[in-house]
C-alpha cells in the first residue's frame, strides 16, 4: 500500500471500523478492515489516483460495499 493510501486509511479509519462492525453484526466475522480497504483500492478505485479521491466519495464507497462483494 502506498504512503498516500495509508494516510487516507488512517484518516477514514472510523468509517471502516463502522462498516466492519456492521459486517460482524450480520455474522461476517472473517472480513477485516484491511481486506475491506484492499477491496476498495483494487476493485472500486483501481483507475483513480489517491489525489483524485474525495473524502465523501471514499466514505460513500466504503458504506456501499456488501460482504458478498468482498467474498466473491
Long-range contacts (C-beta under 8 A, 24 or more apart in sequence): 1-37, 1-38, 1-41, 2-50, 4-50, 4-51, 5-37, 5-41, 5-50, 8-50, 8-53, 8-58, 9-37, 11-55, 12-55, 12-58, 12-59, 12-62, 15-58, 15-59, 15-62, 15-63, 16-62, 19-62, 19-63, 19-65, 23-67, 26-67, 28-67, 31-67, 31-70, 31-71, 35-70, 36-62, 36-65, 36-70, 39-65, 39-69, 39-70, 40-65, 43-69
